[in-house]
Amino acid sequence: MCDMTVELAERVRTAADSGMPLHLHGGNTKAFLGHPVRGEALSLHDHSGVLHYEPSELVITARAGTPLREIEDLLAAEGQMLAFEPPHYGDTATLGGTLAAGLSGPRRPWAGAARDFMLGCRLLNGRGEDLHFGGEVMKNVAGYDLSRLQVGAHGTLGVILEASLKVLPRPETEQTLVQERSEAEAIELMNDWGGDPLPLSGACYDGDHLYLRLSGAETAVKAASRKLGGEAHPDPDRFWRRLREQELSFFRHQAPLWRCAVAPASPPLGLDAAQLIDWGGGLRWLASRQPAERIRRQAAEAGGHATLYRHGDEATARFHPLPPPMLALHQRIKRSLDPQGILNPGRMYPEL
């Protein structure tokens, strides 16, 4: 364990005084997300350690640089887990980087997103002030929830020092079924079954096969398995881990990788692209060299947005453009927490 709060606060205050931008990073496993930041490096990697974990309370508090693997191993020893199934993308992934990226794995539509599990945090704002938001209990009513704003902000709104997360018990049992389906059939079935009282915890389609994960009490999983049908996957844990970590063959495409979050019942997007569908239809991964404008238009027409995830050129915006009123709101929040604009400027949008 190592507490670097004093040193980090001093670095931020010095940067604020001089106007020097800071490039925040932890384990650097998600450095490919967003635009490069031109600034002085500020590493959170060594600011680490689990500060509080009481399994009976289902809450864990740890410093930003704590390895994600260490947290997951600690929880697994007590039969618990981070239910949003965060991607690591490497052995050095940290808790702070995970929350800053705001990414969630295949369980997200049924268990919740990363921000749903954020109970509170301690952070440095752009003046180097040490602030606390939220709490360490699940029934927290500590005012406006600024802690959740940090999830997915890519370090543009503060330097996360510590975070308290709600954790959940691991399911009693799990089973994964595999069915051969067309794309249209898979989307329709995932949405039909998503509305039924089934113990689903994962549903994805790789272009040939539909994969359904069931989690819960053994009797419920067996009953659902009989209803849905399909072949039992021989190594389900490995399959879902490889999907989460983008290790499946689909992710070897060298074309730009797009992450399209859309309404789950949206029909096939009709783009000339290799595709993998996750989140029961709500997340469409595209490997495509189609113009960014066309992909973003198709995603918007399907009720969502598109993010250029990997392999893009520097000139293409990574995140879906914001409507002017939404951009103005983001800018006001940025100015209130980082008035000098020194924290990861331009990581998400040039205006932030």
C-alpha positions as CSV (number, residue, x, y, z in Angstrom):
1,M,0.0,0.0,0.0
2,C,1.2,3.5,-0.8
3,D,-0.5,6.8,-0.1
4,M,0.7,9.5,-2.6
5,T,-2.1,12.0,-1.9
6,V,0.2,14.8,-0.7
7,E,2.6,14.4,-3.7
8,L,-0.3,14.2,-6.2
9,A,-2.1,17.2,-4.8
10,E,1.2,19.3,-5.0
11,R,1.6,18.3,-8.6
12,V,-1.9,19.4,-9.5
13,R,-1.6,22.7,-7.6
14,T,1.7,23.4,-9.4
15,A,0.2,22.6,-12.8
16,A,-2.8,24.8,-12.1
17,D,-0.6,27.7,-11.1
18,S,1.5,27.4,-14.3
19,G,-1.4,26.2,-16.6
20,M,0.6,23.1,-17.6
21,P,-1.8,20.3,-18.8
22,L,-1.5,17.0,-17.0
23,H,-1.8,13.6,-18.7
24,L,-3.3,11.3,-16.0
25,H,-2.7,7.6,-16.3
26,G,-2.5,4.4,-14.3
27,G,-1.6,1.0,-15.8
28,N,-1.9,2.3,-19.4
29,T,-4.0,-0.6,-20.5
30,K,-6.7,1.7,-21.9
31,A,-4.4,4.4,-23.3
32,F,-5.7,3.7,-26.8
33,L,-9.2,5.1,-25.8
34,G,-9.8,8.7,-26.8
35,H,-7.4,11.3,-28.2
36,P,-3.8,11.6,-27.1
37,V,-3.2,14.1,-24.3
38,R,-0.3,16.5,-24.7
39,G,0.8,17.3,-21.2
40,E,3.1,16.3,-18.3
41,A,2.5,12.7,-17.2
42,L,0.9,12.2,-13.8
43,S,0.9,8.6,-12.8
44,L,-1.6,7.2,-10.3
45,H,-0.1,3.7,-10.6
46,D,1.8,3.7,-7.3
47,H,-1.1,5.3,-5.3
48,S,-2.5,1.9,-4.3
49,G,-4.0,-0.3,-1.6
50,V,-7.3,-1.7,-0.5
51,L,-8.5,0.6,2.4
52,H,-11.6,-1.2,3.5
53,Y,-13.4,-4.4,2.7
54,E,-15.9,-6.1,4.8
55,P,-17.7,-8.9,2.9
56,S,-20.8,-8.7,5.0
57,E,-21.3,-5.1,3.9
58,L,-20.8,-5.8,0.2
59,V,-18.6,-2.7,-0.2
60,I,-14.9,-2.3,-1.0
61,T,-12.8,0.9,-0.9
62,A,-9.4,1.1,-2.6
63,R,-7.0,3.6,-3.9
64,A,-6.9,4.4,-7.7
65,G,-3.7,2.6,-8.5
66,T,-4.8,-0.7,-6.9
67,P,-4.5,-3.5,-9.5
68,L,-7.9,-4.6,-10.7
69,R,-6.7,-8.2,-10.5
70,E,-5.9,-7.8,-6.8
71,I,-9.4,-6.5,-6.1
72,E,-11.1,-9.3,-8.1
73,D,-9.0,-12.0,-6.4
74,L,-9.8,-10.5,-3.0
75,L,-13.6,-10.6,-3.8
76,A,-13.4,-14.1,-5.3
77,A,-11.9,-15.5,-2.1
78,E,-15.1,-14.3,-0.4
79,G,-17.5,-15.6,-3.1
80,Q,-18.1,-12.0,-4.4
81,M,-17.4,-10.1,-7.6
82,L,-17.5,-6.8,-9.5
83,A,-20.8,-7.4,-11.2
84,F,-20.2,-5.0,-14.1
85,E,-17.4,-7.4,-15.3
86,P,-14.9,-4.7,-16.2
87,P,-12.5,-5.3,-19.1
88,H,-8.8,-5.3,-18.1
89,Y,-7.1,-5.1,-21.5
90,G,-3.8,-6.0,-19.8
91,D,-2.2,-7.2,-16.6
92,T,-1.6,-3.8,-15.2
93,A,-5.2,-2.5,-15.2
94,T,-6.0,-0.4,-12.2
95,L,-9.2,0.5,-10.4
96,G,-8.9,4.2,-11.2
97,G,-8.3,3.5,-14.9
98,T,-11.3,1.2,-15.0
99,L,-13.6,3.8,-13.5
100,A,-12.2,6.6,-15.6
101,A,-12.9,4.6,-18.8
102,G,-16.3,3.6,-17.5
103,L,-16.3,0.3,-19.4
104,S,-18.6,-2.7,-18.5
105,G,-18.5,-6.2,-19.7
106,P,-21.1,-8.7,-21.0
107,R,-23.1,-8.8,-17.8
108,R,-23.9,-5.0,-18.0
109,P,-27.6,-5.1,-19.3
110,W,-28.6,-7.4,-16.5
111,A,-26.4,-6.4,-13.6
112,G,-25.8,-2.7,-14.2
113,A,-23.0,-0.4,-15.6
114,A,-19.8,0.6,-13.8
115,R,-21.3,3.9,-12.6
116,D,-24.2,2.1,-11.0
117,F,-21.8,0.5,-8.5
118,M,-19.9,3.7,-7.6
119,L,-20.9,4.6,-4.0
120,G,-18.4,7.4,-3.4
121,C,-15.0,8.7,-4.2
122,R,-12.2,10.9,-3.1
123,L,-10.6,13.1,-5.7
124,L,-8.4,16.0,-6.5
125,N,-10.1,18.7,-8.6
126,G,-8.2,20.9,-11.0
127,R,-7.1,23.2,-8.2
128,G,-5.5,20.3,-6.3
129,E,-8.2,20.4,-3.6
130,D,-9.0,17.1,-1.8
131,L,-12.7,16.5,-2.1
132,H,-15.0,13.6,-1.0
133,F,-18.3,12.7,-2.7
134,G,-20.8,10.0,-1.8
135,G,-20.1,7.5,0.9
136,E,-19.2,3.9,1.8
137,V,-22.6,2.5,2.4
138,M,-25.2,1.4,-0.1
139,K,-28.0,3.6,1.3
140,N,-26.1,6.7,0.7
141,V,-28.0,10.0,0.3
142,A,-25.0,12.4,0.5
143,G,-26.3,15.1,-1.9
144,Y,-25.6,15.5,-5.6
145,D,-23.8,12.4,-6.9
146,L,-20.6,13.9,-8.4
147,S,-18.8,10.6,-7.8
148,R,-20.7,8.9,-10.6
149,L,-19.8,11.7,-13.0
150,Q,-16.2,10.6,-12.7
151,V,-17.0,7.2,-14.2
152,G,-16.4,7.5,-18.0
153,A,-15.0,11.0,-17.7
154,H,-11.5,9.8,-18.7
155,G,-9.9,11.9,-16.0
156,T,-11.2,15.2,-17.4
157,L,-13.1,16.1,-14.2
158,G,-10.7,15.1,-11.5
159,V,-7.9,12.9,-10.3
160,I,-9.6,9.9,-8.6
161,L,-7.7,9.0,-5.4
162,E,-10.0,6.4,-3.9
163,A,-13.3,4.8,-4.8
164,S,-15.9,2.8,-2.9
165,L,-17.8,0.2,-4.9
166,K,-20.8,-2.0,-4.3
167,V,-20.0,-5.6,-4.8
168,L,-22.3,-8.6,-5.3
169,P,-22.2,-12.4,-4.4
170,R,-21.1,-14.6,-7.3
171,P,-23.9,-16.7,-8.7
172,E,-24.5,-20.2,-7.3
173,T,-24.1,-21.7,-10.8
174,E,-23.7,-20.7,-14.4
175,Q,-24.3,-22.3,-17.8
176,T,-23.8,-21.1,-21.4
177,L,-25.9,-22.3,-24.3
178,V,-24.9,-22.1,-27.9
179,Q,-27.3,-21.9,-30.8
180,E,-26.8,-21.6,-34.6
181,R,-28.8,-18.5,-35.8
182,S,-28.9,-15.8,-38.4
183,E,-28.3,-12.2,-37.3
184,A,-31.9,-11.2,-37.5
185,E,-33.0,-14.3,-35.5
186,A,-30.4,-13.7,-32.9
187,I,-31.5,-10.1,-32.3
188,E,-35.1,-11.0,-32.1
189,L,-34.5,-13.9,-29.7
190,M,-32.2,-11.9,-27.5
191,N,-34.9,-9.2,-27.1
192,D,-37.8,-11.7,-26.7
193,W,-36.0,-13.6,-24.0
194,G,-34.6,-10.4,-22.4
195,G,-38.2,-9.5,-21.5
196,D,-38.9,-12.9,-19.9
197,P,-38.1,-13.7,-16.2
198,L,-35.1,-15.7,-17.2
199,P,-31.7,-15.7,-15.3
200,L,-29.8,-14.3,-18.2
201,S,-26.4,-12.7,-17.6
202,G,-24.9,-12.6,-21.1
203,A,-26.2,-12.8,-24.7
204,C,-24.0,-12.2,-27.7
205,Y,-23.9,-13.2,-31.4
206,D,-20.6,-13.7,-33.3
207,G,-22.1,-13.9,-36.8
208,D,-22.9,-17.6,-36.8
209,H,-23.8,-18.5,-33.2
210,L,-25.8,-17.1,-30.4
211,Y,-24.3,-17.5,-26.9
212,L,-26.6,-17.3,-23.9
213,R,-25.3,-17.3,-20.3
214,L,-27.6,-18.2,-17.4
215,S,-26.6,-17.4,-13.8
216,G,-28.3,-18.0,-10.5
217,A,-29.8,-20.8,-8.4
218,E,-29.2,-24.2,-9.9
219,T,-32.9,-25.0,-10.2
220,A,-33.6,-21.7,-12.1
221,V,-30.6,-22.2,-14.4
222,K,-31.7,-25.7,-15.3
223,A,-35.3,-24.7,-15.9
224,A,-34.2,-21.8,-18.2
225,S,-31.8,-24.1,-20.0
226,R,-34.6,-26.5,-20.8
227,K,-36.7,-23.6,-22.1
228,L,-34.1,-22.0,-24.3
229,G,-32.3,-25.0,-25.7
230,G,-29.0,-25.3,-27.4
231,E,-25.7,-27.0,-26.9
232,A,-23.8,-26.5,-23.6
233,H,-20.5,-24.5,-24.2
234,P,-17.5,-26.7,-23.1
235,D,-15.5,-23.8,-21.7
236,P,-17.8,-20.9,-20.9
237,D,-15.7,-19.0,-18.5
238,R,-12.9,-18.7,-21.1
239,F,-15.3,-17.7,-23.8
240,W,-16.9,-14.8,-21.8
241,R,-13.4,-13.7,-20.5
242,R,-12.1,-13.6,-24.1
243,L,-15.2,-11.7,-25.2
244,R,-14.7,-9.2,-22.4
245,E,-11.0,-8.8,-23.1
246,Q,-11.4,-8.6,-26.9
247,E,-9.4,-11.7,-27.5
248,L,-11.9,-13.4,-29.8
249,S,-10.9,-13.8,-33.5
250,F,-13.3,-11.0,-34.4
251,F,-11.1,-8.5,-32.6
252,R,-8.1,-9.3,-34.8
253,H,-9.5,-7.3,-37.7
254,Q,-7.2,-4.4,-38.5
255,A,-10.0,-2.2,-39.8
256,P,-11.1,0.6,-37.5
257,L,-13.1,-0.9,-34.6
258,W,-16.4,0.9,-33.8
259,R,-18.4,0.5,-30.6
260,C,-22.0,1.3,-31.3
261,A,-24.4,1.5,-28.4
262,V,-27.9,1.3,-29.8
263,A,-31.5,0.3,-28.8
264,P,-31.3,-3.5,-28.3
265,A,-34.1,-4.3,-30.6
266,S,-32.6,-2.4,-33.5
267,P,-32.5,-4.4,-36.7
268,P,-29.1,-5.2,-38.4
269,L,-27.3,-1.9,-39.0
270,G,-26.9,-2.7,-42.7
271,L,-23.3,-1.6,-42.9
272,D,-20.5,-3.3,-44.9
273,A,-18.7,-4.5,-41.9
274,A,-17.7,-7.5,-39.8
275,Q,-19.8,-7.4,-36.7
276,L,-20.1,-8.9,-33.2
277,I,-23.2,-8.2,-31.1
278,D,-23.2,-8.1,-27.3
279,W,-25.4,-6.9,-24.5
280,G,-28.4,-8.7,-25.9
281,G,-28.4,-6.5,-29.0
282,G,-27.5,-3.2,-27.3
283,L,-23.9,-3.2,-28.3
284,R,-22.7,-3.7,-31.9
285,W,-19.0,-4.0,-32.5
286,L,-18.1,-3.1,-36.1
287,A,-14.8,-3.6,-37.9
288,S,-15.3,-1.3,-40.8
289,R,-13.6,1.2,-43.1
290,Q,-16.9,2.9,-43.9
291,P,-16.9,6.7,-43.5
292,A,-17.3,7.8,-39.8
293,E,-20.2,10.0,-40.7
294,R,-22.1,7.0,-42.1
295,I,-21.5,4.8,-39.2
296,R,-22.5,7.5,-36.7
297,R,-25.6,8.3,-38.7
298,Q,-26.6,4.6,-38.7
299,A,-26.0,4.4,-34.9
300,A,-28.0,7.6,-34.3
301,E,-30.9,6.3,-36.3
302,A,-30.8,3.1,-34.2
303,G,-31.2,5.3,-31.1
304,G,-27.6,5.4,-30.0
305,H,-24.1,6.6,-30.7
306,A,-20.8,5.3,-32.1
307,T,-17.3,5.5,-30.6
308,L,-14.1,4.9,-32.6
309,Y,-12.5,2.4,-30.3
310,R,-9.2,1.2,-32.0
311,H,-7.2,1.5,-35.2
312,G,-8.6,4.9,-36.2
313,D,-6.7,7.7,-37.9
314,E,-5.8,10.8,-35.8
315,A,-8.2,13.1,-37.8
316,T,-11.3,11.2,-36.9
317,A,-13.1,12.1,-33.7
318,R,-13.2,9.3,-31.2
319,F,-16.4,10.0,-29.4
320,H,-19.8,10.7,-30.9
321,P,-20.3,14.5,-31.4
322,L,-22.4,16.1,-28.7
323,P,-25.4,18.3,-29.5
324,P,-24.6,22.0,-28.7
325,P,-26.8,22.1,-25.5
326,M,-25.1,19.0,-24.2
327,L,-21.6,20.2,-25.0
328,A,-22.4,23.5,-23.2
329,L,-23.4,21.5,-20.1
330,H,-20.2,19.4,-20.3
331,Q,-18.2,22.6,-20.6
332,R,-19.8,24.2,-17.5
333,I,-19.2,21.1,-15.4
334,K,-15.6,21.0,-16.6
335,R,-15.0,24.6,-15.7
336,S,-16.5,24.1,-12.2
337,L,-14.2,21.2,-11.4
338,D,-11.1,22.1,-13.5
339,P,-11.2,25.9,-14.1
340,Q,-7.7,25.9,-15.7
341,G,-8.5,23.0,-18.0
342,I,-5.3,21.1,-17.0
343,L,-6.8,17.6,-16.5
344,N,-6.5,15.4,-19.6
345,P,-7.5,18.3,-21.9
346,G,-8.8,17.1,-25.3
347,R,-9.0,13.4,-24.3
348,M,-12.7,13.2,-25.2
349,Y,-13.4,16.4,-27.1
350,P,-11.3,19.3,-28.2
351,E,-13.6,21.6,-26.3
352,L,-13.1,19.8,-22.9
